[in-house]
Amino acid sequence: MKTIKLFWICLSICLFSLNYNLIAQSTVPILRLNTEMHTAKINRISTDASGKFFFTVSDDKTAKLWDAKSGELIRTFRPPIGYGFDGKLYAGAISPNGQIVVVGGYTGKKNAHKNIYIFNRANGKLLQRLPGHEDVIFDIEFSPNNKYFAAALGSGGIVIYRFEYSKVKSKFVKHKFLDGYNSRSYNVAFSSSGKFASVCLDGKIRLYDKNFTLIKECMGAGKRPSSISFSPNDKKIAVGYTDSPKVEVFSASDLKLLYTPKLGEMNKNGGLGYSVCFSADGNYLYGGGRYSKYINGKWNHIIRLWTNAGEGSYTDYPACNNSIMDMKCLGSGYDQALLYGSYQPDLGKLDAFGNINYSKAGELNDFANSQYKYFKINNTGDEISFKPRGGNVICFSVRNRKLTTDENQSDLNLYTDKQSGTLVTEWQDSYQPKINGKLTQLLKKYERCRSTDISNRGDKIVLGASWYIYCTDILGNKLWEAPTQGAAWSVNISQNDKVIASTQENGLINWYNMQNGELLLSLLVHPKSQEWIMYTPSGLFDCSAGAESLAGWHINQGPDKEAKFYPLSQFYEKYYTPNLGARILGGENINMGNDLLANMKLPPLVEILSPKNALESNSKKIQVSVKITDQGGGVDNVQLYLNDKLIEVSHLDFKSADTNAQSVTKTFDIALVHGANRIRATAFNKQRTESIPHEITAFHEGSIHKTNIHLLAIGVNEYKNPRYQLNYAEADASSFLNEVKNGCNGVYENISITYIKNEEATRTRIIQEFERLKSTAQQEDVFIFYYAGHGVMSEESKSQFYIVPYDVTQMYGNIAMLQSKGISANELKTFSTELKAQKQLFVIDACQSGGMTELLASRGAAKEKAIAQLARSTGTYWITASKSEQFASEFASLGHGIFTYAILQGLKGDADGGTKDKKITVKELSRFLNDKVPELSEKYKGDAQYPTTYVYGQDFPIVIIK
């Protein structure tokens, strides 16, 4: 069996140990991962009676509601949580009528009573908290009439809750406590007639009538029964064990043993464990757990199906590659369909013929066990390579913000347990590793060492363990310890002895300060999409396009209210920090962001009141009414998007944070396009924290307009100030125009081209073209803007990006000139918003003259962020020549800047993607440039230059390859 995300993911997916001495379940924001799938093992799975929904709970402290037919996520439920174990969900169920969900587990701080939480299934609101349970809750199940639910307690015993109807407030009240249990009550079940049964780790199986009066108890084949299930006809009870391979079927009237299903080779291999259940019609018995089998060329954990309710033959079906924790059959109308949840986690749906209707795998990399053999780091700590279990070697450059699969990284180094006379032994899975032959006394009780490395000088040793990373001297004296997020499967010290990188049990790679163990950075790489996000404990982040929501802030709202959750994408304006990793590892002290934890104000709530979702409109113009509610942070503005493109911004004057709960409704008039129109509304508070957007879709069966393309290119070689002269900006702009023009024929109905160069490129002339385009371009059209010239960040109090026209003679030290003669980011945003064309691409090749690089370097990151904000806020595509600490390069041998030269090659056909459809789209060009520009720059100047792309708009074809 694979050891995947073991029980000691105890620090859960709270990504940072902000302060373990804080009061549990405080309102201090907690930074957590935010993938669609659970990020830790699935403990329970439950379905409603109709088979419409299923419900899962996990060690990751969330519960999730899924569509049983498609497997799509519907909603995530977030009870209050704390640090460490506090908030792990071991138990959960959805009521048979599908109206409520109930969760429990380690839901309370250490040495305190635990809570059960009841949520409204439809809206995720916390309806009721049931406090006072002396120990953790391991299982929750509903009676078929929705009247009762039972909670199995870790302290032994079972508490029965009864639904009490009231015109004022209906609620669940404690009905009865079932005692006499001598160990953990682990699993419970109701029959179709209301009988009740349980299994306990005292070895006993107990049967009760519908009034919860004990009928009979007995011992089974094993001492640790773990799973129990009634047959649908109320005549049989199946029981599985964790300490015995046997599955047993008893009479549901007196617990007489009826038969034992056949085991075959399973009898020699540890048995199933974990879960058994009958099919919805009672004809089959299913079993699943830790048993694996070699099927179709690989090892799979199987689900076994016995015919004749377990008395007949069996067939094993491959399900997933890790232990199956729970299974449930769907209700009427879905006979023999089986849902399962696993350890890694995975979940899926199996039909009666063993076919997997759908499966959803975990979204975290698995670094367990021997993967430390592949984890490498470079001298300065800003280049790493790793190999997730079952995957390929991946390299990540922090400096260049880039993933590659190039395994030939000669400058990267593995860990060592022998260095400069220092030797670490007996460290693999050990409770007491040895340093130079001496047993250490470092690890906590029950904690195991998982990894080690020795500093380049041999004077310090790092040990990665179950819950901490430890640093010692050569005598084994502890210098510091740092808490981790589960096992530190590998540790690796940079050769300059400044930082430690570590792969960890929750799928993250963390960097720590070698001197004191301070957590510096965390990196998540999505195993499927290869999107990545990197962040600091204070919430500063950098990421690839589309990864902004892979982590976020969990905010408790008190013990009797559901928690709030805001992805990091909602903090983009303030906390997105380009090239964050390289700046941190390079020693830069970036303090911004620390105020978030101390003074975080909630963003507004946003709701589109009308039209309703899936509206079908014959009218091209409709009104959209948006309700904005202040949650204590005030309201700055509300923004409306159509098909991802910003179409209107409205500023609202909410006075201050004391206007909490004040609401206003804003009405927008918008024009629809033919087909689906996705309308999205969002709002910002005074701290510029963004709301969770609300989106609807309206369908319009209007006339189909022909699509035109509008090209505006600006190229400035000759500036009025001769110090700013460039060599190839004009050639770049004209060549880009010609390439697009030649490739546009056959794609667009009409092609409109405007080219402004050198002394013509003044603010007045550019603004004139902007105004003309705003009056001529239509919604269905495409707009492409190309600029080759200087770009600069201003020195005003709120610095912003400017493109620099011909007659700007002083880029720095004269803000008045820049404001009067330059084109600011705000003006570009206004133009993009007011331009009707929904598909827009901005290409910025901001070349720099050699003498200016030192001055411009300090402003590079700010410029990069400004352009990223432009792209994200407007819902448009932006492609820029180089990242913040680099400068676009010009070469006579190419006749162009490297960036535009690569664009031209791509448009000629080299960027045609895997489909080879003869069309070059914006996304295809972006992907091509990300690979080609570094290759060319390394060839021509010996140092890789990386373009930066921001892809937030609609993809569209640029050219057709002739």
HELIX and SHEET records of a PDB file:
HELIX    1   1 GLY A  264  LYS A  268  5                                   5    
HELIX    2   2 ASN A  308  GLY A  310  5                                   3    
HELIX    3   3 ASN A  369  TYR A  374  5                                   6    
HELIX    4   4 LEU A  568  PHE A  571  5                                   4    
HELIX    5   5 TYR A  572  TYR A  575  1                                   4    
HELIX    6   6 LEU A  580  LEU A  585  1                                   6    
HELIX    7   7 ASP A  595  ALA A  598  1                                   4    
HELIX    8   8 ALA A  657  THR A  659  5                                   3    
HELIX    9   9 PRO A  722  TYR A  724  5                                   3    
HELIX   10  10 ALA A  729  CYS A  744  1                                  16    
HELIX   11  11 ASN A  758  GLU A  760  5                                   3    
HELIX   12  12 ARG A  763  THR A  776  1                                  14    
HELIX   13  13 ILE A  815  LYS A  821  1                                   7    
HELIX   14  14 ALA A  825  GLU A  834  1                                  10    
HELIX   15  15 GLY A  850  MET A  852  5                                   3    
HELIX   16  16 THR A  853  ALA A  857  1                                   5    
HELIX   17  17 GLY A  860  THR A  874  1                                  15    
HELIX   18  18 ILE A  898  GLN A  905  1                                   8    
HELIX   19  19 GLY A  906  ASP A  910  3                                   5    
HELIX   20  20 VAL A  922  LYS A  941  1                                  20    
SHEET    1   A 3 ILE A  30  LEU A  33  0                                        
SHEET    2   A 3 ALA A 551  ILE A 555 -1                                        
SHEET    3   A 3 LYS A 564  PRO A 567 -1                                        
SHEET    1   B 4 ILE A  42  THR A  47  0                                        
SHEET    2   B 4 PHE A  53  SER A  58 -1                                        
SHEET    3   B 4 ALA A  63  ASP A  67 -1                                        
SHEET    4   B 4 LEU A  73  PHE A  77 -1                                        
SHEET    1   C 4 LYS A  88  ILE A  94  0                                        
SHEET    2   C 4 ILE A 100  TYR A 106 -1                                        
SHEET    3   C 4 LYS A 114  ASN A 120 -1                                        
SHEET    4   C 4 LEU A 126  HIS A 133 -1                                        
SHEET    1   D 4 ILE A 137  PHE A 142  0                                        
SHEET    2   D 4 TYR A 148  LEU A 153 -1                                        
SHEET    3   D 4 ILE A 158  GLU A 164 -1                                        
SHEET    4   D 4 LYS A 171  LEU A 178 -1                                        
SHEET    1   E 4 SER A 185  PHE A 190  0                                        
SHEET    2   E 4 PHE A 196  CYS A 200 -1                                        
SHEET    3   E 4 LYS A 204  TYR A 208 -1                                        
SHEET    4   E 4 LEU A 214  MET A 219 -1                                        
SHEET    1   F 4 PRO A 225  PHE A 230  0                                        
SHEET    2   F 4 LYS A 236  TYR A 241 -1                                        
SHEET    3   F 4 VAL A 247  SER A 251 -1                                        
SHEET    4   F 4 LEU A 257  TYR A 259 -1                                        
SHEET    1   G 4 SER A 275  PHE A 278  0                                        
SHEET    2   G 4 LEU A 285  ILE A 295 -1                                        
SHEET    3   G 4 LYS A 298  TRP A 306 -1                                        
SHEET    4   G 4 TYR A 314  CYS A 320 -1                                        
SHEET    1   H 4 ILE A 324  CYS A 329  0                                        
SHEET    2   H 4 LEU A 338  SER A 342 -1                                        
SHEET    3   H 4 ASP A 346  LEU A 350 -1                                        
SHEET    4   H 4 ILE A 356  ALA A 361 -1                                        
SHEET    1   I 4 LYS A 376  ILE A 377  0                                        
SHEET    2   I 4 GLU A 383  PHE A 386 -1                                        
SHEET    3   I 4 ILE A 394  SER A 397 -1                                        
SHEET    4   I 4 LYS A 402  THR A 404 -1                                        
SHEET    1   J 4 LYS A 418  GLN A 419  0                                        
SHEET    2   J 4 THR A 422  THR A 425 -1                                        
SHEET    3   J 4 LYS A 434  ILE A 435 -1                                        
SHEET    4   J 4 LYS A 438  LEU A 439 -1                                        
SHEET    1   K 4 CYS A 449  ILE A 454  0                                        
SHEET    2   K 4 LYS A 460  ALA A 465 -1                                        
SHEET    3   K 4 TYR A 468  ASP A 473 -1                                        
SHEET    4   K 4 LYS A 478  PRO A 483 -1                                        
SHEET    1   L 6 ALA A 488  ILE A 493  0                                        
SHEET    2   L 6 VAL A 499  GLN A 504 -1                                        
SHEET    3   L 6 ILE A 509  ASN A 513 -1                                        
SHEET    4   L 6 LEU A 519  VAL A 525 -1                                        
SHEET    5   L 6 TRP A 532  TYR A 535 -1                                        
SHEET    6   L 6 PHE A 541  CYS A 543 -1                                        
SHEET    1   M 3 LEU A 605  SER A 610  0                                        
SHEET    2   M 3 LYS A 621  THR A 629 -1                                        
SHEET    3   M 3 SER A 663  ALA A 671 -1                                        
SHEET    1   N 5 LEU A 615  SER A 617  0                                        
SHEET    2   N 5 HIS A 694  HIS A 700  1                                        
SHEET    3   N 5 GLY A 675  PHE A 684 -1                                        
SHEET    4   N 5 ASN A 637  LEU A 642 -1                                        
SHEET    5   N 5 LYS A 645  HIS A 651 -1                                        
SHEET    1   O 6 ILE A 751  LYS A 757  0                                        
SHEET    2   O 6 ILE A 709  GLY A 715  1                                        
SHEET    3   O 6 VAL A 782  ALA A 788  1                                        
SHEET    4   O 6 LYS A 839  ASP A 845  1                                        
SHEET    5   O 6 TYR A 877  THR A 880  1                                        
SHEET    6   O 6 THR A 948  VAL A 951 -1                                        
SHEET    1   P 3 HIS A 790  MET A 793  0                                        
SHEET    2   P 3 PHE A 801  VAL A 804 -1                                        
SHEET    3   P 3 ILE A 823  SER A 824 -1                                        
SHEET    1   Q 2 GLU A 890  PHE A 891  0                                        
SHEET    2   Q 2 HIS A 896  GLY A 897 -1                                        
SHEET    1   R 2 LYS A 919  THR A 921  0                                        
SHEET    2   R 2 PRO A 957  ILE A 960 -1                                        
END                                                                             
